[in-house]
Amino acid sequence: MTRLHNFSAGPAALPLPVLEELGGVLQEFGEMGAGIMEISHRSKAFTDVSERAEERLRRLLGIPEGYAVVMLQGGASLQFYMSALNLLGPEDGADFIITGVWAEKALKEAKRISRSTALWTPSDGIFNRVPADGSYMVSSDATYVHYTTNNTIFGTQFQSTPDVGAKPLIADMSSDICSRPVDVSKHAVIYAGAQKNLGPSGVTVVILSPWAQQRSRERSKSMGGLPSMLDYGLMADKKSLFNTPNTLGIYTLERVLAWIEDQG
């Protein structure tokens, strides 16, 4: 078979060494007598995989101490709503930098439960650029600012972290996470579907600052509890193992992160 380059906006190509390694563990993982998809997600063998994946991601991105890393399901599309649900109340609002269809969808979901608005959108409606710092004014009462680092459809990308002053910053990094250095400390939340740079579809990495974790717990308390599967605080407490996770996806993610480290 001749392997092709894949430039589509859907699942991307995985490193060939990772694919070759997957072949063996699908049938037998270590000395478990079963494949990676068949073993318990609460077994030591799998929790070791999950912990290694988190450790590698922390090293690669320089994630500060105190930040939580969770590996969830539902893709970045679920995070459009989940992030707003955990961080915003009905009277709160966030500012959204609208640079493409994914940012538009994120704002649409946030509007379901909050007073969120567009901070910047191109005047001509064509998403062929991103705004320069100083070309927008953050709302004084915004709870946070949300942006999408890379627009896969028009190919525009933020080359630096937007200047939003002291406001917490949330980033959808689905299509360019781990492709370049990023200052995680400037962000309150980073989320990314794994299928572009980190692994297969079905796994979503979410990085939560101490502020985001605390805010989630406060929101849960005020509501008498958030829906369990949408609760950042609960997912952080359970280390991504509240329910059965995508075990093969997390294993593959760990192997891709190991491959990235091997590249230097």
N, C-alpha and C positions, 0 to 999 in steps of 0.2 A: 504494500500500500504506500502511496505517496501522500505524506501528510501536508496539508495546505495551511497557509496563513489564514487567520480568521479575523476580519476587521468588522464584523457585525456588532450591533449593540447588545446582542444576547450573550449567552455563555461563550467565554473565550477559550482558546486552546490551553491545555495544561502542559507543563513540562514533560517531555517524553520519559525521563528517568522516574518521575512520579507515577506515570501511567504504568510503566513496567513493574514498579514495586507493588502497585495495587493488585495486579494479577494474582500474586501469591497470597496476599492477606485476605482476599475474598474467600479463599477456600480454608485457610488455616492461619490464625493470628497467633504468633508466638507458640506457646505450648498449651493454648486454650482448648484445642481439639475442636475448634469451630472458627468460622470466618469472622472478620471484624464486624459485619452487619448482624451477626447472630449472638454475640456475647452480651451480657448484661451491661447496661450503661452505668450501673452502680458497682461493677467489679473494679478491683484495683487496676487491672490491666487497662480498662478504658479510662478511669479517672487519671491515670498516669498520662495517657494520650492527651486528654483535655488540659491537664496542667502544663504539659510541655508546649502545647499550642499557645496557651496564654503567655508562658515565659518567653517564647520566641517572639511573639508579637510585641511584648513589652520591650525587649531588647532592640528590635528593629525600629520601632517608632519612638523609643525613649519615653515611654509612658511614665509620668511621675508617680511617686508613691502616693497612695490614697485614692487614686483613680481605680475604678472597677472595670473589668473586662468581662463581658458576657457574650455568649455565642447562642443566638436565638434563631427562630424560624420566621417565615413570613416575608422575607426580603426587605429591601429598603422601603417598598411601598407600604408595608405595615408600620414602619418607623415614622412615616409621615403623620400618622394618627397617634401612634403610641407615644412619641416624644411630646406632642401637644397635650395628650391626656395626662401625662405624668408631671408636666411643668406648668400648665395653664389652667386657671379657673374660668368660669363663664364671664367674669368681669375683667379678666386679664387679656392682654394682647401681645403678640410678637411681631417683629418686623421681618419681612421676607424679601431678600434680594432676588428678583425674578429674572433669571438668565436662560430659561428654557422650559421645556415641557415638564421636567421632573420637579423643578421649583414651583411651577404652577400647581402641580398635583399636591405637593406638600402644603401649600397655602390653602388649597381647597379643603384638605382634611382638617387642618388646624381651625379653619373657620367653623367647622361643625360644632366646636365646643368652646370657642373663644372669640375675641374681637380682633383677631389678627388681620394685618393689612400688608399690602405690597409697599416696601420701602423704596424700591427702584425697579423700573421696568423700561425697556427701550421705547422711546416715543413713537417709533415707526412700527413697533410690534415684531421686528425682525431680530432674532436672537443671534446676532453675529458679532457680539462684543460683550465684555463685562464692564461694570462701572469702575471708574478710577476713584480712589479715596478722595473725599471732599466733594464728590458729585451727588451726594445724598446726605440727608440729615436724619439721624436716628431719633425716633420718638422718645421723648423724655420718660414716658410711662411704659415703654416696651419692656417686657420681662426678659426677652432675649432677641437676638438677631439670627436668622437662619439663612444659609447660603449653600449652593451646590457647587462643589469645587470644579467640576468638569462637565461640560454639556456634550454628551456623546453624539447628539444629532447634528449640531452645527460645528462642533469641535472647538468651542471656546473654553478657555481654562483660566482660572485665577492663578497668577504667577506669584502672588503673595497673599498673606492672610488679610482679609478686609479689616480696615481700621474702624472699630465700632465703639471706641472709648472703653468705658468700664463695663459695658453690657456683656453678659454671657453670650457666647457664640456657639451656634450649633452648625455642624457641617455634614452634608451628605457627600461622602467620599467614595461612593460605590465604584466609580470607574477609574480612579487613579490612586487609591490607597496603596501604600508601599511601593509606589513607582518613583518616589522622590522623598527627601526629608520633609517632615512637617513638625511644627511646634505644637505638640499636643497640649501643652500648658496654657495656650491661648484659647483653648476650646473648652466649653462646658460639656458638650456631647459631640462625639463623632460616631457616625454609623455608616456601614457599607455592606451591601450585598457581596458575597464572596466570589460570585461567578466571573468577575472581570479579571481580578489580580490575585485572589487568595485561594481559590479552590473551585469546587462545583457549586451549582445553584442549590438552594435549600439551606444555606447557612448564612446568617447575618451577624457581623461583628458589631458590637456596640460598646463604646468606651465612655464611661460616665465619670465626671469630676465629682469631688466631694459635694459641691453645691448641688449638682443634679441629683445625687443620691438623697441628700437631705430634702430637697424640694419634692421629690417623689414621695418620700415618707410623709411629709406634711400634707400633700394632696391626698394620699391614701387615708390618712387620719381624718381629714376634713370631710371626706366622702363616705366614711364608714367602711373603707376598703375599696381599692381598685380591683377590677377583674384580674384574677390571679395571673393569667397568661399575658397580661399587659402591664404588669407591675414591675417597674425597674428595680425597686428596693427588694422585692421578693426574689427576683431573678438573680440579683447580686448576692443575696444571702445564701441562695441555694447553689451558687456557682454554676449556673446554667443547667442544673440537673433537677429542676422542679418537676419536669415531665421528661419523657423519653426524648432525647435530642437526636439530631441527625448524626448518628455515630460514624457512618462512613464519611459524611461530609466533613466532620471535625477531624477525623484521621487524615483525610486528604489535605485539609487546610494546614495541619501540622507539618505534613510532608512538603507542601509547597513552601511554607515558611522556612523549613530546613534547607530546601533548594536555594531559596533567595539568600540565606545566610552563606551558603557555600559559594555563591557567586561573588561574595565580597561586598 
